[in-house]
Amino acid sequence: MDAPLELTGLSGFYNGQRVLGPLSFTVNPGERIALVGSSGAGKSTLIRLIHDRVNDTAALVPQELGLVNALPVFHNVYMARLDQHSALYNLATLIRPFRKDRAEVTGILERLSMGEKLWKPSASLSGGQRQRVAIARALYREADLLLADEPVSALDGPMANLVMTLLQERFSTFVVALHDVELALDHTTRIIGIRNGKIALDAPSRDLTPADIRPLYD
Ligand SMILES: Nc1ncnc2c1ncn2[C@@H]1O[C@H](COP(=O)(O)OP(=O)(O)OP(=O)(O)O)[C@@H](O)[C@H]1O
């Protein structure tokens, strides 16, 4: 991302009821932002609204993952670049993936300790494995902004840390909803706290301790 992303007047509604905003903030290139706040505060709604604004140019890890269960892991990851190839190339890949793509996807999966699952149908995977497939798909997408909604919620501590490190290496700019406050402080440059659909905290991560964030959950 080489220009600031100005997000103004974001509002979220369900059934005519306002659940978020109106709120505004700017995502600056190189910022790694964690959205924190209690369940129902509006984090998922905000991620969705940002995704709508950037018009699919970001890599996305939605909370519900969006995997195609019947397809193998390879194809679920490959899907991130469907729009970069011709229909013919994509059709050929469905039947017999090209060596170059296989190698690249395998490399990403290996970093997530998922290399041996390459040809397994996604339906056969555990929750944490499925989450890593959605993360691999985001890492494979050629985008310079990542939007992710609780991308490590089903992973154990060391794996969650590894994934956050990989995301940080791959995307210089990201907005990630995280309920783990320690993880958020360790891997981001800025914390935005959401409470009742409004921004209740916006500060550099290095200036904050877990105690500063706790009131968002009271
Ligand atoms: N499909 C829906 N229909 C109606 N209301 C919804 C729907 N999805 C979310 N909401 C409401 O919108 C508000 C914000 O929800 P949102 O999912 O954005 O919160 P969140 O902070 O992401 O929560 P969580 O941490 O539990 O994922 C909540 O009050 C929720 O009840």
The ligand as an SDF file (V2000), in Angstrom:
LIG
                    3D

 31 33  0  0  0  0  0  0  0  0999 V2000
  -26.3990  -11.1040   10.5400 N   0  0  0  0  0  0  0  0  0  0  0  0
  -26.7210  -10.2700   11.5350 C   0  0  0  0  0  0  0  0  0  0  0  0
  -28.0100   -9.9380   11.7660 N   0  0  0  0  0  0  0  0  0  0  0  0
  -28.3510   -9.0780   12.7560 C   0  0  0  0  0  0  0  0  0  0  0  0
  -27.4610   -8.5040   13.5960 N   0  0  0  0  0  0  0  0  0  0  0  0
  -26.1650   -8.8050   13.4260 C   0  0  0  0  0  0  0  0  0  0  0  0
  -25.7150   -9.7010   12.4020 C   0  0  0  0  0  0  0  0  0  0  0  0
  -24.3730   -9.7870   12.4650 N   0  0  0  0  0  0  0  0  0  0  0  0
  -23.9880   -9.0070   13.5050 C   0  0  0  0  0  0  0  0  0  0  0  0
  -25.0600   -8.4050   14.0640 N   0  0  0  0  0  0  0  0  0  0  0  0
  -25.0280   -7.4770   15.2170 C   0  0  0  0  0  0  0  0  0  0  0  0
  -24.1030   -6.4360   14.9060 O   0  0  0  0  0  0  0  0  0  0  0  0
  -23.3240   -6.1110   16.0590 C   0  0  0  0  0  0  0  0  0  0  0  0
  -21.8500   -6.1760   15.6940 C   0  0  0  0  0  0  0  0  0  0  0  0
  -21.5260   -7.5200   15.3400 O   0  0  0  0  0  0  0  0  0  0  0  0
  -20.0710   -7.9380   14.8630 P   0  0  0  0  0  0  0  0  0  0  0  0
  -20.1710   -9.3550   14.3720 O   0  0  0  0  0  0  0  0  0  0  0  0
  -19.5320   -6.9160   13.9540 O   0  0  0  0  0  0  0  0  0  0  0  0
  -19.2610   -7.9020   16.2480 O   0  0  0  0  0  0  0  0  0  0  0  0
  -17.8120   -8.4500   16.6000 P   0  0  0  0  0  0  0  0  0  0  0  0
  -17.1610   -7.3880   17.4050 O   0  0  0  0  0  0  0  0  0  0  0  0
  -17.1290   -8.9020   15.3920 O   0  0  0  0  0  0  0  0  0  0  0  0
  -18.1510   -9.7020   17.5230 O   0  0  0  0  0  0  0  0  0  0  0  0
  -17.3490  -11.1100   17.6920 P   0  0  0  0  0  0  0  0  0  0  0  0
  -16.0800  -10.7630   18.4210 O   0  0  0  0  0  0  0  0  0  0  0  0
  -18.2940  -11.9110   18.5260 O   0  0  0  0  0  0  0  0  0  0  0  0
  -17.1270  -11.6580   16.3280 O   0  0  0  0  0  0  0  0  0  0  0  0
  -23.7380   -7.0700   17.1750 C   0  0  0  0  0  0  0  0  0  0  0  0
  -24.5900   -6.3730   18.0350 O   0  0  0  0  0  0  0  0  0  0  0  0
  -24.4840   -8.1640   16.4440 C   0  0  0  0  0  0  0  0  0  0  0  0
  -25.5260   -8.6430   17.2650 O   0  0  0  0  0  0  0  0  0  0  0  0
  1  2  1  0
  2  3  1  0
  2  7  2  0
  3  4  2  0
  4  5  1  0
  5  6  2  0
  6  7  1  0
  6 10  1  0
  7  8  1  0
  8  9  2  0
  9 10  1  0
 10 11  1  0
 11 12  1  0
 11 30  1  0
 12 13  1  0
 13 14  1  0
 13 28  1  0
 14 15  1  0
 15 16  1  0
 16 17  2  0
 16 18  1  0
 16 19  1  0
 19 20  1  0
 20 21  2  0
 20 22  1  0
 20 23  1  0
 23 24  1  0
 24 25  2  0
 24 26  1  0
 24 27  1  0
 28 29  1  0
 28 30  1  0
 30 31  1  0
M  END
$$$$
